[in-house]
Amino acid sequence: MSVSISIENVTKRYGNNTVIPNLSLNIKNGEFFTLLGPSGCGKTTILRMIAGFNTIEAGIIKFDNEIINDIPAYKRNIGMVFQNYAIFPHLTVRENIEYGLKLRKLPKEKIKEKVDNILHAVKIEEYQNKLPEILSGGQQQRVALARAIVISPNVLIMDEPLSNLDAKLRIEMRNVIKDIQKQIGITTVYVTHDQEEALAISDRIAIIKDGNIQQIASPINIYSRPYNVFVSTFVGHSNLFNCKIKKINGKIEIVFKSGFSIDMSTLIDESIIENDDDVIAAVRPEEFIMSDNSNSIKAKIISKTFLGKYTNYFIKCDDSDEIIEYSEDSFLQNDLSDINIIPNKNRINVFTKDMEKNLIIGTKKEEL
């Protein structure tokens, strides 16, 4: 039976090093919840605390309303899938999947029924009597997934399960994982540092930095309305511009260094924003559009990279000290060296000077 997970004010230390300072989050029953962040941010530590492999120094962890702090890992009824597969090389595919069921002493008929069902679900029936050594990486990962799910765990945890696969197999397997998770409805906690993978597979994503949650939201809101500059630049790419707030005749504008300005009626209550406040505008490469308007960003193309459907242009402009990126449909065949561009004001984000808060109306740090 699937459960919700509640983590309340949890702290994890290794000696004098605090890796998780004060973590609180709630994962819904049946949700596909992803922990995303750079290497060393604490996401695997969080996963191991949920699984019971790591002790905690403060706080509580609950499955539904049951505190599990003192319940050992083997009694938490958790299915686990790791990047190294961890399947037994001397056992056949069927024997690997049966292993956990035999430990639970289920009747033979029930074991056969459950294994038959999961073999069909992960589409490896034809390999059931083969040893793992003859299977591809993707097929071995399907075995690991089947073995984790067949025991009907309360929670499925997955730690970088696709990192050993090539690009095409990663896409195939993430679709398999997502489809099976939805079919079974099991609460899943997934760890990855791959932003595209997280966006493609998750119901909600928690962005982690230095053991702290930066934002919890749906994939679309993580990408389109990041809570702070770290999220904006970690998930996808954002060009950053130093701008100023201008209040003119009851309107709010942001003004770039060159004098280019945008009417930003989507900013939060203007009483929070003062005239001449410094802010950071974040514009993703695809959020620029070409323009012949005099009120635009004048730029020079330095180089370009063909990426199939899109071409990335690396451009220099007076509004930024950095080379910025602008993406365009490759079939437009832009051969210009000097261009005028303007950001789509409905899609750009504006942050406080300290980069810690998005000023666009409706942006939330945690989306329930």
Buried (B, 14 or more C-beta within 10 A) or exposed (E): EBBBBBBBEBBBBEEEEBBBBEBEBBBBBBBBBBBBBEEEBBBBBBBBBBBBBBEBEBBEBBBEEEEBEEBEBEEBBBBBBBBEBEBEEEBBBBBBBBBBBEEEEBEEEEBBEBBBEBBEBBEBEEBBEBBBEEBEBBBBBBBBBBBBBBBBBBBBBBBBBBBBBEEEBBBBBBEBBBEBBEEBEBBBBBBBBBBEBBBBBBBBBBBBBBBBBBBBBBBEBBBBBBBBBBBBBBBBBBBBBBBBBBBEEEEBBBBBBBEBBBEBEBBBEBEEBEEEBEBBBBBBBBBBEBEEEEEBBBBEBEEBEEEEEBBBBBBBBEBBEEEBBBBBEBEEEBEEEEBBBBBEBEBBBBBBEEBEBBBBEEBEBBBE
